């Protein structure tokens, strides 16, 4: 028994929760840094020290008794330091009270306090035992108060705020009130997506009707529309392949029946001439069947969505090659076959599709025009279009049949030339696969036919 260990597949809900936790942590760090910066702002600290000194002087302004004033300042100092013991960074504030004549009345008992308060500057920075102090001196008509505040670096304050600050409690209290609504919103927002997936999973494989989901969320509309579009394209493809199979089976039935009949006749023939005649008809039936199968394969290839990527092709060189291959058949029927084109006509397209179009147009023209006729292949290109045409001076196609000739297996009734009825269907489908179109116009000198293929250039397709 094989046991596979691994992490569970991530979900969008947990992804949102993780993003919220990361964002909350970043907010926590930024706020702690901001508060720490404020706590180390020298100007702000100086203002706070002056406010504290003014409050102390105001508390003893009504007395001139040194013992009362000293007791008041001592009590204030002890109260402040006691409250600081609950702070993240214990900051033992030191105080000194003296009368206007400089006689000391109260001095904080901590070692080094006397040296710390030496001097008469209104505001000074001193260091005692490696700790920096900011010392303020302020006087009233009767008393002089000195206060020394310890100063700590930004890093120490930040670390203390991150570990024990009130900010942590406030953020922890607020976090659930943000998390729960977001969790519910995401969970409810994904409910239509789950319903859509259930609708798709419940569809029968043969049911190619659109889902028809009417979602109330704008973000899901493109997804539902894309799925419906995919189903519609798949439905069209299946219908086309179904019709193709039916038509191919119908068209193959006659030549296969002829092959069977002629093989039976050749087997039962009593004389050599009869056997040779049956063999000739059998060869013709096999050739017709082979041609039909080849045309079916070409049409199926062009119909396929797995065509090779386009490439830069010299259309003029391809046309010369195809004309050279069919020149013997044209010479045999005394048909003049010519090409009107610049020396090089480069274009971005599928080579095999272009070859199929040229082969079928030229084969059709050679097969259907009269002996001694003319066929002209014209190629031109500008900034917008590649234009390829095959014109002849044959009998032409009646106006009523000009749209029908591009349908599969359609063959006009006004001729007895053998064929599969797939040549022009291949041309039409090939032009569409190249991103262009085909149209039928009057041929040379107003006679016959001219099949015109127009394919946009790459810039036109993109623009």
BAVOBA-386786 format. One record per atom (N, C-alpha, C): z negated, x negated, y; residue in one letter. Coordinates in steps of 0.1 Angstrom, whole numbers, plus 5000, padded with zeros to 4 digits. Atoms other than C-alpha are relative to their C-alpha. Layout:
REM BAVOBA-386786
ZXYA
...
This chain:
REM BAVOBA-386786
500049914988X
500050005000X
500049915012X
499850094988X
501149855033X
499350075012X
500749944988X
498849915063X
500549925012X
499550064988X
500349855097X
499050035012X
500949994989X
497949785126X
500749985013X
499350024988X
499049825161X
499350095011X
500649924989X
498249975195X
500750145000X
499449874999X
498750345200X
501150015011X
499049984990X
501850455219X
499550045014X
500649964986X
501150475257X
500550145004X
499649874995X
501250815274X
500049995015X
500050004986X
502050905309X
498750045007X
501349964995X
498651065314X
499149875001X
500850125000X
496850735305X
500649905010X
499450094990X
499350545326X
499650035014X
500549954987X
498450755356X
498549965002X
501450034999X
494750715349X
499849855002X
500150144998X
495150335346X
500449965014X
499550034987X
497150325378X
498950045011X
501049954991X
494350525395X
498849905000X
501150105001X
491650285382X
500349875007X
499650124994X
493649985394X
499950025016X
500049974985X
494150145429X
498650015005X
501449984996X
490450245430X
499349865001X
500650135000X
489449885422X
500549925012X
499550074989X
491749745449X
499350065013X
500749944989X
490249995474X
498649955002X
501450055000X
486749885464X
499949865005X
500050144996X
487549515469X
500349995015X
499650004986X
489249575502X
498950055009X
501149954992X
486449785516X
498849905000X
501150105000X
483849535504X
500349885008X
499650114992X
485749255520X
499950035015X
500149964986X
485949455553X
498650015005X
501549994996X
482249535553X
499449865001X
500550135000X
481449175545X
500449925012X
499550064988X
483649055574X
499250055012X
500749954989X
481849285597X
498649955001X
501450065001X
478449155585X
499949865004X
500050144995X
479448805594X
500749985013X
499450014987X
481048885627X
498949955010X
501050064992X
479148655651X
499750095013X
500249924988X
479648875682X
499250124997X
500849885004X
478349185664X
498649964997X
501450045003X
475348995651X
499249975012X
500750034987X
474448875686X
499650125007X
500349874994X
474649225699X
498850074993X
501149945007X
472349345671X
498649925003X
501250084997X
469849055678X
499450045014X
500549964987X
469649145715X
499450145000X
500649875001X
469049505706X
498650004994X
501350025006X
466249405683X
498949945009X
501050064991X
464649185709X
499650095011X
500449904989X
464849455736X
499150104995X
500949905006X
463149695712X
498649954999X
501350065001X
460349455706X
499349985013X
500650014987X
459849385742X
499650145006X
500449874995X
459849755750X
498750054993X
501249955007X
457149815723X
498749945005X
501250064994X
454749575741X
500049995015X
499850014985X
455849635777X
498750065007X
501149934994X
452849865783X
498649934999X
501350075002X
450149605773X
500149865006X
500150144996X
448949285787X
499049924991X
501050065009X
446449215759X
500749924990X
499350085010X
447648925738X
499850044986X
500349965014X
445949045706X
500850124996X
499249885003X
447649385709X
501449974998X
498650045001X
451049235716X
500349924987X
499850085012X
450648985688X
500050084987X
500149915012X
449549245663X
501350094999X
498849925000X
452549465673X
501249924995X
498950085005X
455049185668X
499949964986X
500350045014X
453449065636X
500450124990X
499749885008X
453649425622X
501550024999X
498649985000X
457249455632X
500749904991X
499450105008X
458149125616X
499850024985X
500249975014X
456449215584X
500750124994X
499349885004X
458049555583X
501549974997X
498650045002X
461549415588X
500249924988X
499850095011X
461049145562X
499750084987X
500249925012X
459649395537X
501250094997X
498849925003X
462649615541X
501249924995X
498950095005X
464949315536X
499849964986X
500150035014X
463449255502X
500850094991X
499249915008X
465449555490X
501549985002X
498650024997X
468649415504X
500649914989X
499350085010X
471249235483X
499849855003X
500350144996X
470648915502X
498850005008X
501250004992X
467048875513X
500149915012X
499950084988X
467148765549X
498750015007X
501450014994X
463648665560X
500249965015X
499950024985X
463748715598X
498749935005X
501250074994X
461348485618X
499950045015X
500249964986X
459748575651X
498949915006X
501150084992X
457648405678X
499850085013X
500449934988X
455748575706X
499149905008X
500950084991X
454348385736X
500050075014X
500049944986X
453248475771X
500949935009X
499150054990X
455148405802X
499749855003X
500450144997X
453248075805X
500349914989X
499650085011X
454447955771X
498949994990X
501150015009X
451148005753X
500350094987X
499749935012X
451848095716X
499050114996X
500949895004X
450448435705X
500350034985X
499749975014X
452348495672X
501249914996X
498950095006X
454548265649X
500150044986X
499849975014X
456048355616X
499449894991X
500750115008X
454048175589X
500949924991X
499150085009X
457048045570X
500149855005X
500050144996X
457247655570X
501349985009X
498950034991X
459347515598X
500350095011X
499749904990X
459147815621X
499949945014X
500250064987X
457847605650X
501249925004X
498850094997X
460747355648X
501250095003X
498949914998X
463147645646X
500050065013X
500049934987X
461947805678X
499849905012X
500150104989X
461747475698X
501250015009X
498949994991X
463847485729X
499950135008X
500049884991X
464447735757X
501450065002X
498649944999X
468147825752X
499950154998X
500049855003X
468848205754X
500650034986X
499349985013X
471048175723X
500449874994X
499750135006X
471347885699X
500250024984X
499950005014X
472347805663X
499349874995X
500750115006X
470047585642X
500050014985X
500050005015X
469747475606X
498649954996X
501450035006X
466447465586X
500150004985X
500050015015X
466347345550X
501350054994X
498749965005X
470047395546X
500550145003X
499649864997X
470047755559X
500250005015X
499649984986X
471747835592X
499350125006X
500749894993X
469848045617X
500750025014X
499649964986X
470948225649X
498750035008X
501349994993X
468048195674X
500250065014X
499849934987X
467748435704X
498650005007X
501250004991X
465248405733X
500250115011X
499949904990X
464548705755X
498650025006X
501349994993X
461748745782X
499950135008X
500449894992X
459949025800X
499149955011X
500950054990X
457549005830X
498749944994X
501350065006X
454648925806X
500249924987X
499950065014X
456048815772X
501449944999X
498750075005X
458748595756X
500150024985X
499849985014X
460148695723X
501249914995X
498950085007X
462248465700X
500250064986X
499649955013X
464048595669X
501049914994X
499150095008X
465748385642X
500550084988X
499449935011X
468248555619X
500749904991X
499250095009X
469548375588X
501550045000X
498549985001X
473348335586X
500549964987X
499450045013X
475248345553X
501550015001X
498550005000X
478848275545X
500650134995X
499249875004X
481548545539X
500050014985X
500049985015X
481648465502X
498850054994X
501349965005X
477948515497X
499850155003X
500149864996X
478048845516X
500950094991X
499149925008X
481148965497X
499550024986X
500550005014X
479648875463X
498950104999X
501149915000X
476549065472X
500450155001X
499549864999X
478449375483X
500750054988X
499349965012X
480549375452X
499150034989X
500949995011X
477549345429X
499050115002X
501249914998X
474849555446X
500250095012X
499949934988X
476249715477X
500050164998X
500049855000X
475850085486X
501550054998X
498649955001X
479650105486X
500350034985X
499849975015X
479650085447X
499550144997X
500549875003X
477550395445X
500950115005X
499249894994X
479650595469X
501350014993X
498850005007X
482850495451X
499950064986X
500249955013X
481450575417X
499850155000X
500249864999X
480350915429X
501350075003X
498849934995X
483750995445X
501149994989X
498950025010X
485850865415X
500350124992X
499749895008X
485451165392X
500750115008X
499449894993X
486451405420X
501449975004X
498650044998X
489751215424X
500750004987X
499450015013X
490351155387X
500350134994X
499849875007X
489951505374X
501250085005X
498849934996X
492451675397X
501349934997X
498750075004X
495051405391X
500350014985X
499849985015X
494451425353X
500650144997X
499549865002X
494951805354X
501450025005X
498749984995X
497951785376X
501149934992X
499050075008X
499751525354X
500150084987X
499949935013X
498851715322X
500750135001X
499349874998X
500052045336X
501549975003X
498650044996X
503151875351X
500849974988X
499250045012X
504151745317X
500250114990X
499849895009X
503852075300X
501450064999X
498649955001X
507452195309X
500849904992X
499250105007X
508751865295X
499750014985X
500349975014X
506951935262X
500750124995X
499349885004X
508352285261X
501549974999X
498650035002X
511852145267X
500349924987X
499850085013X
511451895238X
499950104988X
500149905011X
510252185216X
501350084999X
498849925000X
513252385226X
501249934993X
498950085006X
515652105217X
499749984985X
500350025014X
513852035184X
500250134991X
499949875008X
514052405174X
501550044999X
498649965000X
517852425180X
500649974986X
499250025013X
520052465149X
501149895003X
499050104998X
522352165144X
501450065003X
498749944997X
525352405146X
500050085013X
500149924987X
524152575178X
500249905011X
499750094988X
525852395207X
500150085013X
500149934987X
525052655233X
499149935009X
500950064990X
523352535265X
498650044998X
501449975001X
519552525265X
499650125010X
500349894991X
519452745296X
498550005005X
501450014995X
515952615306X
499950015015X
500249984986X
514852735340X
498749945004X
501250064996X
512252485350X
499750015015X
500449984986X
510252535382X
499849875007X
500350134994X
509852165388X
501449935003X
498750064996X
512651995408X
500349874992X
499850125007X
512151665389X
500650024987X
499549975013X
513051825356X
501450065000X
498749945000X
516251995368X
501149904996X
498950095004X
518451685365X
500049974985X
500150025015X
517151625329X
500650124993X
499549885006X
517751985319X
501650015001X
498549994998X
521251975335X
500749904992X
499350115008X
522151645318X
500050044986X
500049965014X
521151785284X
501050104998X
499049895001X
523152095290X
501549955001X
498750064999X
526151885301X
500449924987X
499750075012X
525851665270X
500350094989X
499749905011X
525751965247X
501450065003X
498749944997X
528752115265X
501149904996X
499050105004X
530751785260X
500149994985X
500050005015X
529651775224X
500750124994X
499449875005X
530752135219X
501549995002X
498650014998X
534152055234X
500649904990X
499550105010X
534551745212X
500150064986X
500049945013X
533551935181X
501250104998X
498949915001X
535952215189X
501449945000X
498750075000X
538751975196X
500349934987X
499850065014X
538151785163X
500350114990X
499849895009X
537952115145X
501550055000X
498749964999X
541252225159X
501049904996X
499250115004X
542751885153X
500250004984X
499950005015X
541851895116X
500850124995X
499349885004X
543152255112X
501549985002X
498650024997X
546452165129X
500649894991X
499550115009X
546851835109X
500250054986X
499849955013X
546252015077X
501250104999X
498949915000X
548752285086X
501349925000X
498750074999X
551452035096X
500349914988X
499750095012X
550951805066X
500350094988X
499849915012X
551252105042X
501550004997X
498649995002X
555052125047X
500649874994X
499450135006X
556051755042X
499449974986X
500650035013X
553651725013X
500750094989X
499349905009X
555252034997X
501449954997X
498650055002X
558751885002X
499949884991X
500150125009X
557651554986X
499850044986X
500249955014X
556351744956X
501250064994X
498749935005X
559551954953X
501049894997X
499050105002X
561851654957X
499749914988X
500450085012X
559851454932X
500350074987X
499749925012X
560151734907X
501550014998X
498649995002X
563851774914X
500649874995X
499550135004X
564451404910X
499649974985X
500450025014X
562551404877X
500950094991X
499249915008X
564551704864X
501549995001X
498550014997X
567951594877X
500749954987X
499250035012X
570551584850X
501049895001X
498950104998X
573051354866X
499549895010X
500450114991X
572851024886X
500250055014X
499849954986X
574351184918X
498850095004X
501149904996X
571751464917X
498749925002X
501250084999X
568951204912X
500049925013X
499950084988X
570250994941X
499850095012X
500149914989X
570451294964X
498550055001X
501449965000X
566951404954X
499149895005X
500850114995X
565651054960X
500149985015X
499850014985X
567251044995X
499150105007X
500849904993X
565551375004X
498549964999X
501450045001X
562251244990X
499749895009X
500350114990X
562550925011X
499850065014X
500149944986X
563151135042X
498750085001X
501349934999X
560151355034X
498849915001X
501150104999X
557951055029X
500049935013X
499950064987X
559250895061X
499450105011X
500649904990X
558451225080X
498550014999X
501450005002X
555051235065X
499349885005X
500650124995X
554350875073X
500050005015X
500050004985X
555450925109X
499050105005X
501049914996X
553251235112X
498649954999X
501350065002X
550251055098X
499749895011X
500250104990X
550850765122X
499750065014X
500349934987X
551051005152X
498650065000X
501449945000X
547851175141X
499049895002X
500950114998X
546150845139X
499949955015X
499950044986X
547350745174X
499350105009X
500649904992X
546251075188X
498550004998X
501450005003X
542851055171X
499349885007X
500550114994X
542450705185X
499850025015X
500149974985X
543250815221X
498950105003X
501149904998X
540951115217X
498649944999X
501350065002X
538150885207X
499449955013X
500750054989X
535550805233X
499649854999X
500450145003X
535150455218X
501149905003X
498950094996X
538150305235X
499549865005X
500450134996X
538049935242X
500050005016X
500150014985X
537149835278X
501449965006X
498750024994X
540049815302X
500149855003X
499750144997X
541749485310X
501149995010X
498850024991X
544249345335X
501249984992X
498850005008X
547649415321X
501249995009X
498750014993X
551149315333X
500850124994X
499449885005X
552649665329X
501549974998X
498550035001X
556249525335X
500349934988X
499850085012X
555849275307X
499950094987X
500249905011X
554549555283X
501350094999X
498849915000X
557549775293X
501249924994X
498950085005X
560049495286X
499949984985X
500250025014X
558449435252X
500450134992X
499749875007X
558649805242X
501550035000X
498549984999X
562249835254X
500749914991X
499350095009X
563249535234X
499850044986X
500249955013X
561749685203X
500950124996X
499249885002X
563650005207X
501549995004X
498650024996X
566949855219X
500950024989X
499049975011X
568549855184X
500250154998X
499849865002X
567950225181X
500950065011X
499249954988X
569450285216X
501549954998X
498650065002X
572450055208X
500750084989X
499449935011X
573050245176X
500650145004X
499549884995X
573550565195X
500749995013X
499250034988X
575350395224X
499350065012X
500849954989X
572550485248X
499749885009X
500350104990X
572150275280X
498550005004X
501550014998X
568450165283X
499849895010X
500250104989X
567449995316X
498550025005X
501450014995X
564249895334X
500149965015X
500150034985X
563649905372X
498549975003X
501450044997X
560449715381X
500049875007X
500250134996X
559149425400X
499749904989X
500250095010X
558749105381X
498650014993X
501449995005X
554949145377X
499450125006X
500849894995X
552949465380X
498750004992X
501350015006X
549349395372X
499150135003X
500849884998X
546949685367X
498850004989X
501250005009X
543449745351X
500150134992X
499949885009X
543849975321X
499949964985X
500150035014X
543750005283X
501449974994X
498750045004X
546649815268X
500650094989X
499549925011X
547050015235X
500450145004X
499649874996X
547050345253X
501349995008X
498850014992X
549750225277X
501249984990X
498950025010X
551850105246X
500350134993X
499749875007X
551450445229X
500850095010X
499249914990X
552650625261X
501449965001X
498650054999X
555750405264X
500850024988X
499349995013X
556550415227X
500550154998X
499749865002X
556450795226X
501050065010X
499049964990X
558350855258X
501449954997X
498750065003X
561150615248X
500550064987X
499549945013X
561350745212X
500550145002X
499649864997X
561551105225X
501350005007X
498850004992X
564251015250X
501249964991X
498950055009X
566350825224X
500350114990X
499849905011X
565951105198X
500750125005X
499649864996X
566751405220X
501250005010X
498849994991X
569551295245X
501249974991X
498850015007X
573151295236X
500549854998X
499550145002X
575050985223X
500849965013X
499450054988X
576250775252X
499250035013X
500849964989X
573450895275X
499349875007X
500750104993X
571250695299X
498550025000X
501550004998X
567450615300X
499649895009X
500450104990X
565850445329X
498550015001X
501550014998X
562250325330X
499749935013X
500350054986X
560850275365X
498549985001X
501450044998X
557550105374X
499849965014X
500450044987X
555950075408X
498550015002X
501450004997X
552550015423X
499749985015X
500550034986X
550850045457X
498549995000X
501550024999X
547250035469X
499350124993X
500749885005X
546550385455X
500350034985X
499549955013X
548650445424X
500949904992X
499050065009X
550450285394X
500950124996X
499149895004X
553550495388X
501049954990X
499150045011X
555450475355X
500850134996X
499249885003X
558350705347X
501149964990X
498950025010X
560950745319X
500950125003X
499049894997X
564050945330X
501249994992X
498750005008X
567151045311X
500950105005X
499049904995X
570351255316X
500350094988X
499749925011X
569951455284X
500050155003X
499949854998X
569851835279X
498850055007X
501149954992X
566451865295X
499150104992X
501049905006X
563652115288X
500050125009X
500049884991X
563852475300X
498750025007X
501249994991X
561452565328X
498950074993X
501149925007X
559552815305X
499249924990X
500750085010X
558652535281X
499449875005X
500450124994X
557652265305X
498549974999X
501450015002X
553952335301X
499649994986X
500449995014X
554052395264X
500349874993X
499550125008X
555752065254X
498849904999X
501150105001X
552451875260X
498950054991X
501049965009X
550552085235X
500349944986X
499950065013X
549951955200X
500850084991X
499249945011X
552552035173X
501050105006X
499049914994X
554752225198X
501349935000X
498650055001X
558452175192X
500950125005X
499149894995X
561152365211X
500950054989X
499249945010X
563452595193X
501549985003X
498650014996X
566752485210X
500649874994X
499550125005X
567252175189X
499649994985X
500350025014X
567252055153X
499649864997X
500550145001X
565951695159X
498750004993X
501350005007X
563151625134X
499049935008X
501150064993X
559751535148X
498750064996X
501349955003X
556051595146X
499450095010X
500649924989X
555451765179X
498749945006X
501250064995X
552751515188X
500349895011X
499750114991X
554651265210X
499550025014X
500449974986X
554151435243X
498550035002X
501449985000X
550651535234X
499349875001X
500650134999X
549851175229X
500249945014X
499750044986X
551451095263X
499050065010X
500949934991X
549351365280X
498649954999X
501350045002X
546151265264X
499849855004X
500150144996X
546850895270X
499949995015X
500150004985X
547450955307X
498650045005X
501349954996X
544151145309X
499049894997X
501050105003X
542250865292X
500149885009X
499950114990X
543650615317X
499650055014X
500549954987X
542250835345X
501150065008X
498849954993X
545750965355X
500450134995X
499449875005X
548051255348X
501549974998X
498550005003X
551651325336X
500650135005X
499349884996X
554151565351X
501549984996X
498650005004X
557651665342X
500950045011X
499149984988X
560451645368X
501450004994X
498650015003X
564251675367X
500449854998X
499650135004X
565951365352X
501049945009X
499050074992X
568851145363X
501050095005X
499049924993X
571151305388X
499850154998X
500349865001X
569351635384X
500150054986X
499849955014X
569951645346X
498849944992X
500950055009X
567651585317X
498550015005X
501449994997X
563951505321X
499549865006X
500750124996X
561751255339X
498550024999X
501450005002X
558251205327X
499349905009X
500650094990X
556051055355X
498549994997X
501450035002X
552750895348X
499449935012X
500650064988X
550450825378X
498549974996X
501450045003X
547250625373X
499449945013X
500650064988X
544850555402X
499649854998X
500550145000X
543950195411X
498550014998X
501550015002X
540350075405X
499350055012X
500749974987X
539450115442X
500150165002X
499949864999X
540750475441X
499150074991X
500949935010X
538750565410X
498649995005X
501450014995X
535550425426X
499850075013X
500249944987X
536150565460X
500250154999X
